[in-house]
Amino acid sequence: MQAPIKKVVILGGGTAGWMSAAMIKKLIGSAVEIELVESEQIGTVGVGEATIPPIKLFNNVLGIDEAEFLRETKATIKLAIKFENWKTKGHSYYHTFGAAGRSLAFCQFHHLLKRANQLDDDQNLWQYDLNYLCAEAGKFSNINSKDPLYEIPHAYHFDAGLYAKFLRKFSEKIGVKRTEGIVEHVQQCNETGYIQALQLKDGTHISGDLFIDCSGFKGILIQEKLATGYEDWSHWLQCDRAISVPSERFEKTLPYTRSIAHSAGWQWQIPLQHRNGNGLVYSSHYYTDEHAQGLLLSNLQSKALAEPKIFRFTTGRRRKQWHKNVIAIGLSSGFLEPLESTSIHLIQSAIIRLVHLFPHHGINDTLVNEYNQQSTREFEQIRDFLILHYHVNKRDDSLFWHDMRNMDIPDRLAGKIEIFSESGRLFREQNDLFLDSSWLQVMLGQGIVPKDYHPIANSVPEKALQEMLIKVKTAKNAPIESLPSHDEFLQAIIQASNKVST
Ligand SMILES: Cc1cc2nc3c(=O)[nH]c(=O)nc-3n(C[C@H](O)[C@H](O)[C@H](O)COP(=O)(O)OP(=O)(O)OC[C@H]3O[C@@H](n4cnc5c(N)ncnc54)[C@H](O)[C@@H]3O)c2cc1C
């Protein structure tokens, strides 16, 4: 048991640091003082552009206006990820944020589609998905509809550096104290091992009761000081390098991320308002850095705007993300490659978890253990979803894809794949970030066609089933014609927001 928490110190002012500062101050700031230390000289990781829909909730809770956010972070809309060449070269599928069709009580839509002989690993499922139809047509509107058939769930592509700046302004306005400086020493209690203070290069002393380590990959507090250890998952997720490079924007802004598989890795293409973000994630066992850089640059579809930047990482997680009075959030807590754009989400959920379990009256083992168990499960569930993309493939053109197909995978994931292959059934574990519709799209897209459907689908008479499928498909296609293009939407919302701010 420790004394009540009166002061929180955040080390690091990247996306993780400023998201933590903004949300903790907003939600429990009347009870705690918050100080954030960052160093402009050290800088931030400087990548991270694609997100998933829960980010909207995060911004809403902060009270951020969507139009202002889009303008300030140069954001665009993300409806899906298009996976190209993942199953086989030349094949593509979408993992959208929507859900295809309309499920009946106790019977998911894809069982009905299978019964109607329309479920295969090609495009049928997606013809019933409004997100897919909008993504393909390059259209979007954020007008909410009361009918779930017409919902277009979305996330954003944005410049994470600009998002951090935006949140810095927000946080300072609501009372977060920012201190510029390089942390040189960390003072620790000899008895308890708790961190007591950070000492900056200029001699400044910053003491606190609870420390949030947002110092990036090195984990200055959680690892360099507390030596918490790291669980290495690189035997499953073998990519260990990334090269990123921005390039000129295209005339038309795609409302989705492209993920293009190569012979030993994959390339991202992320459209922002002012540029494209590009990168190649690869395994150093199969590509040299020189080869990877050449491959990325030769596959850019517009002029590069900067020198490529290389990142080295080990996929995995910190063994304890909360240890003593330190909580690691962001890159210091672990790393999963950006295949499903989950890192910024992991920051968001770590912050919310911390707020729920905040140790106002002092740190105790129950809170710490609960926090660590929840974060372990979350990392593992995302890990398994990522492994699925690599493991289930039908590519016969490279050793990498052959090795991915033949590697051992976690038992839980193997069970999920087996059950879906046999009967089309999907089991979402408690709190799994990815819903059944996500697992369905990736399993089908990667080439698993279930042998059977659930017999509940037989409860719908044949004629009624055919009529229902036509009705749903017509309804999903109906709004496309009248929706504005993604670029028209962005222009209109940003113009309106400029008028408000002048
Ligand atoms: C190649 C790549 C692609 C990615 N793509 C995506 C994506 O598409 N979507 C997504 O969600 N995520 C993505 N991510 C992850 C995302 O970039 C990070 O999760 C996010 O930016 C958070 O970083 P951070 O704040 O933890 O660390 P950083 O940005 O590294 O910030 C660390 C902070 O600590 C400070 N600091 C460090 N040492 C000291 C010191 N001694 N004294 C004072 N201050 C110090 C630094 O100045 C900085 O402010 C990607 C990551 C990589 C590597």
The ligand as a Tripos MOL2 file, in Angstrom:
@<TRIPOS>MOLECULE
LIG
   53    58     1     0     0
SMALL
NO_CHARGES

@<TRIPOS>ATOM
      1 C1          6.7910    1.9300  -38.5830 C.3       1 LIG1
      2 C2          5.6490    2.2270  -37.6880 C.ar      1 LIG1
      3 C3          4.3750    2.4430  -38.2130 C.ar      1 LIG1
      4 C4          3.2920    2.7030  -37.3740 C.ar      1 LIG1
      5 N1          2.0440    2.8750  -37.8890 N.ar      1 LIG1
      6 C5          0.9890    3.0060  -37.0570 C.ar      1 LIG1
      7 C6         -0.3340    3.1140  -37.5550 C.ar      1 LIG1
      8 O1         -0.5710    3.1680  -38.7590 O.2       1 LIG1
      9 N2         -1.3430    3.1880  -36.6560 N.ar      1 LIG1
     10 C7         -1.1280    3.1620  -35.3120 C.ar      1 LIG1
     11 O2         -2.0870    3.1710  -34.5400 O.2       1 LIG1
     12 N3          0.1220    3.1250  -34.8210 N.ar      1 LIG1
     13 C8          1.1790    3.0400  -35.6540 C.ar      1 LIG1
     14 N4          2.4380    2.9900  -35.1380 N.ar      1 LIG1
     15 C9          2.6410    3.1690  -33.6990 C.3       1 LIG1
     16 C10         2.6020    4.6520  -33.3300 C.3       1 LIG1
     17 O3          3.5410    5.3670  -34.0710 O.3       1 LIG1
     18 C11         2.9180    4.8000  -31.8600 C.3       1 LIG1
     19 O4          2.1290    3.9110  -31.1420 O.3       1 LIG1
     20 C12         2.6040    6.1740  -31.3780 C.3       1 LIG1
     21 O5          3.1990    7.1380  -32.1730 O.3       1 LIG1
     22 C13         3.0170    6.3480  -29.9470 C.3       1 LIG1
     23 O6          4.3720    6.5210  -29.7940 O.3       1 LIG1
     24 P1          4.8900    6.8740  -28.3340 P.3       1 LIG1
     25 O7          4.2680    8.1510  -27.9110 O.co2     1 LIG1
     26 O8          4.7280    5.6920  -27.4630 O.co2     1 LIG1
     27 O9          6.4700    7.0580  -28.5280 O.3       1 LIG1
     28 P2          7.3190    8.2390  -29.2120 P.3       1 LIG1
     29 O10         6.6200    8.8920  -30.3180 O.co2     1 LIG1
     30 O11         8.6600    7.6310  -29.4910 O.co2     1 LIG1
     31 O12         7.4840    9.3260  -28.0560 O.3       1 LIG1
     32 C14         8.4320    9.1880  -27.0290 C.3       1 LIG1
     33 C15         8.5120   10.4940  -26.2410 C.3       1 LIG1
     34 O13         9.4110   10.3300  -25.1530 O.3       1 LIG1
     35 C16        10.3080   11.4240  -25.1160 C.3       1 LIG1
     36 N5         11.5610   10.9950  -24.5100 N.ar      1 LIG1
     37 C17        12.2670    9.8750  -24.7840 C.ar      1 LIG1
     38 N6         13.3810    9.8570  -24.0260 N.ar      1 LIG1
     39 C18        13.3480   10.9670  -23.2550 C.ar      1 LIG1
     40 C19        14.2210   11.5020  -22.2650 C.ar      1 LIG1
     41 N7         15.3630   10.8980  -21.8920 N.pl3     1 LIG1
     42 N8         13.8810   12.6950  -21.6960 N.ar      1 LIG1
     43 C20        12.7380   13.3350  -22.0410 C.ar      1 LIG1
     44 N9         11.8840   12.8700  -22.9550 N.ar      1 LIG1
     45 C21        12.1940   11.6980  -23.5580 C.ar      1 LIG1
     46 C22        10.4590   11.8280  -26.5680 C.3       1 LIG1
     47 O14        10.9380   13.1350  -26.6970 O.3       1 LIG1
     48 C23         9.0270   11.6820  -27.0470 C.3       1 LIG1
     49 O15         8.3090   12.8420  -26.7140 O.3       1 LIG1
     50 C24         3.5230    2.7630  -35.9660 C.ar      1 LIG1
     51 C25         4.8010    2.5690  -35.4470 C.ar      1 LIG1
     52 C26         5.8600    2.3060  -36.2870 C.ar      1 LIG1
     53 C27         7.2350    2.1150  -35.7020 C.3       1 LIG1
@<TRIPOS>BOND
     1     1     2 1
     2     2     3 ar
     3     2    52 ar
     4     3     4 ar
     5     4     5 ar
     6     4    50 ar
     7     5     6 ar
     8     6     7 ar
     9     6    13 1
    10     7     8 2
    11     7     9 ar
    12     9    10 ar
    13    10    11 2
    14    10    12 ar
    15    12    13 ar
    16    13    14 ar
    17    14    15 1
    18    14    50 ar
    19    15    16 1
    20    16    17 1
    21    16    18 1
    22    18    19 1
    23    18    20 1
    24    20    21 1
    25    20    22 1
    26    22    23 1
    27    23    24 1
    28    24    25 2
    29    24    26 1
    30    24    27 1
    31    27    28 1
    32    28    29 2
    33    28    30 1
    34    28    31 1
    35    31    32 1
    36    32    33 1
    37    33    34 1
    38    33    48 1
    39    34    35 1
    40    35    36 1
    41    35    46 1
    42    36    37 ar
    43    36    45 ar
    44    37    38 ar
    45    38    39 ar
    46    39    40 ar
    47    39    45 ar
    48    40    41 1
    49    40    42 ar
    50    42    43 ar
    51    43    44 ar
    52    44    45 ar
    53    46    47 1
    54    46    48 1
    55    48    49 1
    56    50    51 ar
    57    51    52 ar
    58    52    53 1
@<TRIPOS>SUBSTRUCTURE
     1 LIG1         1 GROUP 0 **** ****
